[in-house]
Amino acid sequence: MRSLWTSASGLHGQQARLDAIAHNMANLNTKGYKAQDVQFKDLLYVEMGQQAAVNGLNERNTPAGLRIGHGVYAANVKHSFTPGPLERTDLKLDVAIQGEGFFSVGIYDATGRTIQVGFTRDGSFKVGQDRAGNHFLVDSGGRPVLNRQAQPIELTGVDVNTVKIDAAGTISGMIGGEMTELGQLEVARIQNPEANLDAIGENLYVLDANAGVNVVTAGVAGTEGTSLLQGSLEMSNVDMAAQMTDMIMAQRAYGMNSRAIQVADQMMGIANNLRNG
């Protein structure tokens, strides 16, 4: 019976891995997408210990410390935040981060109140409009992109074709024929993003509830190791060849666990027939 549960846990684990691989491959061309992988942990072990004088099995002592595992489980999904390749678009509102850092965007509730700050590497920005007719810089999901004062960047009256964004994230554009500074993009560096960020979909991440203090360093654009490039976008960091290799390995592991269940079922059927006979 134990072999059935062990193999079943392997099936569940490899299915989770295949799902992650499929998600990566589907997002091969998604701007700023970060590949994900499933991390596994062992289930509880049982330590076996056959005593020498039990039932006359003197010649069948188990080695000291012999342990039998109960399988594995998918503990969590880890994202790889290695940078993806940059692609030139020549669009005025497309911005790529070179180096570490994330753009900050506001996550609003139904009443228009900011409830959380999200982080993304997708710099394909657009011009959005609120109910009052004011225009703002928004991300691909319509969320307002924040400046260093954690406020939306207003673009009302700005000629988008004149917008300039420098390496430090300072935005300027023509309003009424005059070049005007519009704000500065907030780019934040997150310590150990693999552990401190949770994915919530649409290439967006939020701080984990258990993230420690001072894990966010604000205003890093233009500092050593981090700069912005206008007219370019960061592409997905998914390696198709690696994903195909992982998929083959996961499929073979899935097949082995499935075969183990079949063999265990056959053995149990034989044992049951012998007992009934």
C-alpha positions as CSV (number, residue, x, y, z in Angstrom):
1,M,0.0,0.0,0.0
2,R,2.9,2.4,0.8
3,S,4.2,2.1,-2.7
4,L,0.9,3.3,-4.1
5,W,1.0,6.5,-2.0
6,T,4.6,7.1,-2.8
7,S,4.1,6.8,-6.5
8,A,0.9,8.9,-6.4
9,S,2.9,11.7,-4.7
10,G,5.4,11.5,-7.5
11,L,2.6,11.8,-10.1
12,H,1.3,14.9,-8.3
13,G,4.7,16.4,-8.1
14,Q,5.6,15.8,-11.8
15,Q,2.2,17.1,-12.9
16,A,3.0,20.4,-11.0
17,R,6.3,20.6,-12.8
18,L,4.8,20.0,-16.2
19,D,2.2,22.7,-15.5
20,A,5.1,25.2,-14.7
21,I,7.0,24.2,-17.8
22,A,3.8,24.7,-19.9
23,H,3.3,28.1,-18.4
24,N,6.9,29.1,-19.2
25,M,6.6,28.0,-22.8
26,A,3.3,29.8,-23.2
27,N,5.0,33.0,-22.1
28,L,8.1,32.7,-24.2
29,N,7.3,36.0,-25.9
30,T,5.7,37.8,-23.0
31,K,7.5,41.1,-22.2
32,G,9.4,41.0,-18.9
33,Y,8.2,37.5,-18.0
34,K,10.3,35.5,-15.5
35,A,10.5,31.8,-15.7
36,Q,9.2,29.7,-12.9
37,D,10.2,26.3,-11.6
38,V,8.7,23.9,-9.0
39,Q,10.6,23.2,-5.8
40,F,10.1,19.8,-4.2
41,K,10.4,18.6,-0.6
42,D,10.5,15.1,0.8
43,L,7.6,13.7,2.8
44,L,8.2,12.0,6.1
45,Y,10.6,9.1,6.3
46,V,10.1,5.8,8.2
47,E,13.1,4.3,9.9
48,M,13.0,0.5,9.7
49,G,14.5,-1.7,12.5
50,Q,14.0,-5.5,12.4
51,Q,15.0,-6.9,15.8
52,A,17.3,-10.0,15.8
53,A,15.2,-12.3,17.9
54,V,11.7,-11.4,16.5
55,N,9.9,-14.4,14.9
56,G,13.2,-16.2,14.5
57,L,14.4,-13.8,11.8
58,N,17.9,-13.8,13.0
59,E,19.4,-13.7,9.5
60,R,17.3,-10.8,8.4
61,N,18.4,-7.9,10.5
62,T,18.0,-4.5,8.8
63,P,21.0,-2.2,8.6
64,A,21.1,0.5,11.3
65,G,19.4,3.7,10.2
66,L,17.6,2.2,7.2
67,R,14.9,4.8,6.2
68,I,12.1,4.5,3.6
69,G,10.6,7.6,2.2
70,H,7.0,8.4,1.6
71,G,7.4,10.4,-1.6
72,V,7.6,14.1,-2.4
73,Y,5.4,17.1,-2.7
74,A,5.6,20.4,-4.6
75,A,6.5,22.9,-1.9
76,N,6.4,26.1,-3.9
77,V,6.9,27.8,-7.3
78,K,10.2,29.7,-7.6
79,H,10.7,32.5,-10.1
80,S,14.1,33.2,-11.8
81,F,14.7,36.9,-11.9
82,T,17.7,36.7,-14.2
83,P,17.4,39.5,-16.8
84,G,16.0,38.7,-20.2
85,P,17.3,40.0,-23.6
86,L,16.4,43.6,-24.6
87,E,14.5,44.2,-27.8
88,R,14.4,47.6,-29.6
89,T,10.9,48.9,-30.2
90,D,11.6,52.7,-30.7
91,L,8.3,53.5,-29.0
92,K,8.4,56.5,-26.8
93,L,6.7,54.9,-23.7
94,D,8.6,51.6,-23.8
95,V,11.3,51.4,-21.1
96,A,13.7,48.6,-20.2
97,I,15.6,48.2,-17.0
98,Q,19.3,47.4,-17.4
99,G,20.4,45.7,-14.2
100,E,18.5,45.1,-11.0
101,G,15.2,46.7,-10.1
102,F,11.5,46.8,-10.7
103,F,9.0,49.5,-11.8
104,S,6.5,50.4,-9.1
105,V,2.8,50.5,-10.0
106,G,-0.3,51.2,-7.9
107,I,-2.8,48.5,-7.3
108,Y,-6.2,50.1,-6.7
109,D,-9.5,48.8,-5.3
110,A,-12.9,49.4,-6.8
111,T,-13.2,52.9,-5.3
112,G,-9.9,54.1,-6.8
113,R,-8.0,53.9,-3.5
114,T,-4.4,52.6,-3.6
115,I,-4.2,49.5,-1.5
116,Q,-0.8,48.1,-2.5
117,V,2.3,48.7,-4.5
118,G,3.1,46.2,-7.2
119,F,6.4,45.5,-8.9
120,T,7.1,44.6,-12.5
121,R,9.8,44.4,-15.1
122,D,7.4,44.9,-18.0
123,G,8.0,48.5,-19.2
124,S,5.5,48.5,-22.1
125,F,3.7,51.6,-20.8
126,K,0.7,53.4,-22.3
127,V,-1.4,56.5,-21.7
128,G,-4.4,55.9,-19.5
129,Q,-7.4,58.1,-18.6
130,D,-9.3,58.4,-15.3
131,R,-13.0,59.3,-14.9
132,A,-12.2,63.0,-14.7
133,G,-10.5,62.9,-18.1
134,N,-7.0,63.3,-16.8
135,H,-4.2,61.3,-18.5
136,F,-1.6,59.2,-16.7
137,L,1.2,56.8,-17.5
138,V,-0.1,53.2,-17.0
139,D,1.3,49.7,-17.4
140,S,0.0,47.1,-19.8
141,G,-2.8,46.2,-17.3
142,G,-4.0,49.8,-16.9
143,R,-2.4,50.3,-13.5
144,P,-0.8,53.7,-12.8
145,V,3.0,53.8,-12.9
146,L,4.3,55.6,-9.8
147,N,7.0,58.3,-9.5
148,R,9.5,58.6,-6.6
149,Q,6.8,60.2,-4.5
150,A,4.6,57.1,-4.9
151,Q,2.2,59.1,-7.0
152,P,0.8,58.5,-10.6
153,I,2.7,60.3,-13.4
154,E,0.3,62.7,-15.1
155,L,0.5,63.2,-18.9
156,T,-2.5,65.5,-19.4
157,G,-1.8,67.8,-22.3
158,V,1.6,66.1,-23.1
159,D,2.5,65.4,-26.7
160,V,3.5,61.7,-26.4
161,N,5.7,61.9,-29.5
162,T,8.0,64.4,-27.6
163,V,8.4,62.3,-24.4
164,K,11.9,61.7,-23.3
165,I,13.0,59.3,-20.5
166,D,16.7,59.4,-19.4
167,A,18.8,56.7,-17.8
168,A,17.7,57.9,-14.3
169,G,14.0,57.7,-15.2
170,T,13.3,61.4,-15.5
171,I,10.4,62.0,-17.9
172,S,9.9,65.2,-19.9
173,G,7.6,66.2,-22.7
174,M,6.1,69.1,-24.6
175,I,3.2,70.9,-23.0
176,G,1.9,73.9,-24.9
177,G,5.1,74.1,-26.9
178,E,7.4,74.0,-23.9
179,M,9.5,71.1,-22.7
180,T,8.4,70.3,-19.2
181,E,9.6,67.8,-16.6
182,L,6.8,65.4,-15.7
183,G,8.3,63.3,-13.0
184,Q,10.8,60.5,-12.4
185,L,10.0,56.8,-12.6
186,E,10.3,54.9,-9.4
187,V,12.6,51.9,-9.8
188,A,13.1,49.8,-6.6
189,R,15.6,47.1,-5.9
190,I,14.3,44.1,-3.9
191,Q,16.7,42.0,-1.8
192,N,16.4,38.3,-2.6
193,P,13.3,38.7,-4.9
194,E,12.9,35.0,-5.2
195,A,11.9,34.8,-1.5
196,N,10.5,38.3,-0.9
197,L,8.2,38.6,-3.9
198,D,4.9,36.8,-4.7
199,A,3.5,36.6,-8.2
200,I,-0.1,37.7,-8.5
201,G,-0.4,37.4,-12.3
202,E,0.0,39.8,-15.3
203,N,3.8,40.0,-14.8
204,L,3.1,41.7,-11.4
205,Y,4.6,40.9,-8.0
206,V,3.9,42.1,-4.5
207,L,6.0,41.9,-1.3
208,D,5.5,38.6,0.5
209,A,3.7,38.9,3.8
210,N,6.8,37.4,5.6
211,A,9.3,39.7,3.9
212,G,11.6,41.4,6.4
213,V,12.1,45.1,6.9
214,N,14.3,47.2,4.6
215,V,14.1,44.7,1.7
216,V,13.1,47.5,-0.7
217,T,15.6,50.1,-1.8
218,A,13.8,52.9,-3.6
219,G,15.1,55.3,-6.3
220,V,17.8,53.0,-7.8
221,A,17.5,54.2,-11.4
222,G,20.6,56.0,-12.6
223,T,22.7,54.5,-9.8
224,E,25.5,52.1,-10.2
225,G,24.4,48.9,-11.9
226,T,20.9,50.1,-12.8
227,S,19.7,52.3,-15.7
228,L,16.8,52.8,-18.0
229,L,16.7,52.5,-21.7
230,Q,13.9,54.3,-23.6
231,G,12.5,52.7,-26.7
232,S,13.3,49.1,-25.7
233,L,11.7,46.3,-23.7
234,E,13.0,43.4,-21.7
235,M,11.8,40.1,-23.2
236,S,11.1,36.8,-21.4
237,N,14.1,35.0,-19.8
238,V,12.6,31.6,-20.7
239,D,15.2,29.3,-22.3
240,M,13.2,27.1,-24.7
241,A,15.9,24.4,-25.0
242,A,16.2,24.1,-21.3
243,Q,12.4,23.9,-21.0
244,M,12.2,21.2,-23.6
245,T,14.8,19.2,-21.7
246,D,13.0,19.6,-18.4
247,M,9.7,18.6,-20.0
248,I,11.2,15.3,-21.3
249,M,12.7,14.6,-17.8
250,A,9.4,15.3,-16.1
251,Q,7.4,13.2,-18.6
252,R,9.8,10.2,-18.0
253,A,9.5,10.6,-14.2
254,Y,5.8,10.8,-14.6
255,G,5.8,7.6,-16.6
256,M,8.0,5.8,-14.1
257,N,5.6,6.7,-11.3
258,S,2.6,5.6,-13.3
259,R,4.3,2.3,-14.1
260,A,5.2,1.8,-10.4
261,I,1.5,2.2,-9.5
262,Q,0.5,-0.5,-12.1
263,V,3.1,-2.9,-10.8
264,A,2.1,-2.4,-7.2
265,D,-1.6,-3.0,-8.1
266,Q,-0.7,-6.2,-9.9
267,M,1.4,-7.4,-6.9
268,M,-1.5,-6.7,-4.5
269,G,-3.9,-8.5,-6.8
270,I,-1.6,-11.6,-6.9
271,A,-1.3,-11.5,-3.1
272,N,-5.0,-11.2,-2.7
273,N,-5.6,-14.2,-5.0
274,L,-3.1,-16.3,-3.1
275,R,-4.8,-15.5,0.2
276,N,-8.3,-16.3,-1.2
277,G,-7.0,-19.5,-2.6
